[in-house]
Amino acid sequence: MFDRPFSTTTLSGASEPLVDLLSEIADDTSLEQGETLFHQGDAGDALYALRSGRLEVSVVSEDGRKLTLNTLGTGDVFGEIALFDNGPRTATLTALEACRLARVNRERLFDEVRQRPALAIDLIELAGKRLRWVSAALEDMTFQPLSVRLARRLLYLSAQGGAVQRELTLSQAELADHVGGTRETVSKTLAGWRREGVIAVNRGRLEILDRAALQALAQDPATSE
């Protein structure tokens, strides 16, 4: 648990003045498991920090297919895009478990920044980091085979929160949403890794047995689906 909702760690090296300001003007809010914070297409008007719990970040295509872009954990900051325009939210945020959040209203933040213009530079850097992350995720989806995307996603999910986890609680259907594949293809890939001793799979749970092997799978551009 954090003493304040924002920190120089969670904001990737943002200045202390910006961290202090965001923490001072943040309001607390909470979600029950399964509750939606906002939907793709809703008006964006706030920056958030997740104080406890887990959130799923997902989008839905025009033909109704769901893709899970990310899973957020304690300490993650999101919603930066809403600070720069009045456009709609680009994804849906749903609570995977009960969550506590800190919310910073866009207009209130801008009122403060107008009085301290130097803080605008930090805000621009936040937006730049988020755009780089989105660009990398899009590149993976476009150019990498499913097996590479799946290995990278498992490594990413297992390292959330700062401590490397050996076991993950999620279904194969949820993994398919994460990597933009079908449950059948994900299941087939996991079955191959299980035979090789890389992972163990139980109902709703996945255990990473050989992290080095999984890292090799994540880096191998020749790995096929």
Secondary structure, DSSP 8 states (H G I E B T S, - for coil): --SSS--TTTTTS--HHHHHHHHHH-EEEEE-TT-EEE-TTSB--EEEEEEES-EEEEEE-TTS-EEEEEEE-TT-EE-GGGGT-S-B-SSEEEESS-EEEEEEEHHHHHHHHHHSTTHHHHHHHHHHHHHHHHHHHHHHHHHS-HHHHHHHHHHHHHTGGGS--SEEE--HHHHHHHHT--HHHHHHHHHHHHHTTSEEEETTEEEES-HHHHHHHHH-TT---
